[in-house]
């Protein structure tokens, strides 16, 4: 799980191996997505991003392709 909290200093993004404060909501959101994608890809399982209540629902980030595996594009599936 990755969590974004609104604190006095800005927006804190924290996960199992990550903890940083950003002054911008946008930067915090992008960092949370990057951390969640990395964690999801490493574990092979979806990772939730929990945000402040007034930002909306929890987001579930699915694992990406593992490094070194061939990427199959939709065009090739034709």
Secondary structure, DSSP 4 states (H G I P E B T S, - for coil): -EEEEEETTEEEEE-SS-EEEES-HHHHHHHHHHHHHHHHHHHTS-EEEE--GGG-S-EEEPP-PPTTSPPPPHHHH-
